[in-house]
Amino acid sequence: MEKLHFTYQNTKTIEKFVHVGVVASGDLEVLLYPADETTVDIVTGSDGFKEVWKNVLNRFFDRYSLKGKFIIHDFGATPGVVNLRLTQAMEALNDEE
């Protein structure tokens, strides 16, 4: 098990809590909380993938400059699934209730 931490300088403050995904084989969950800075904390069962995570997160935050606390629980998700779940979290933020 590996724990990773990343920070970003983003500008678009989020206003609500979002939860997408599940912790299951080949999947992950994303918890997103409003915060004054952008932090990403990842707990993953797949060791040695810090650079891959960094690349996926950099691409996501280049597209969406969200400011919040991201908590990710990973159970072997591929980079494509990671991007999908992050994009789902972003879309959930834009849904009106």
Secondary structure in CASP SS format (residue, H / E / C, confidence):
PFRMAT SS
TARGET T0000
AUTHOR 0000-0000-0000
METHOD secondary structure of the structure
MODEL  1
M C 1.00
E E 1.00
K E 1.00
L E 1.00
H E 1.00
F E 1.00
T E 1.00
Y E 1.00
Q C 1.00
N C 1.00
T C 1.00
K E 1.00
T E 1.00
I C 1.00
E C 1.00
K C 1.00
F C 1.00
V E 1.00
H E 1.00
V E 1.00
G E 1.00
V C 1.00
V C 1.00
A C 1.00
S C 1.00
G C 1.00
D E 1.00
L E 1.00
E E 1.00
V E 1.00
L E 1.00
L E 1.00
Y E 1.00
P E 1.00
A C 1.00
D C 1.00
E C 1.00
T E 1.00
T E 1.00
V E 1.00
D E 1.00
I E 1.00
V E 1.00
T E 1.00
G C 1.00
S C 1.00
D C 1.00
G C 1.00
F C 1.00
K H 1.00
E H 1.00
V H 1.00
W H 1.00
K H 1.00
N H 1.00
V H 1.00
L H 1.00
N H 1.00
R H 1.00
F H 1.00
F H 1.00
D H 1.00
R H 1.00
Y C 1.00
S C 1.00
L E 1.00
K E 1.00
G E 1.00
K E 1.00
F E 1.00
I E 1.00
I E 1.00
H E 1.00
D E 1.00
F E 1.00
G C 1.00
A C 1.00
T C 1.00
P H 1.00
G H 1.00
V H 1.00
V H 1.00
N H 1.00
L H 1.00
R H 1.00
L H 1.00
T H 1.00
Q H 1.00
A H 1.00
M H 1.00
E H 1.00
A H 1.00
L H 1.00
N H 1.00
D C 1.00
E C 1.00
E C 1.00
END
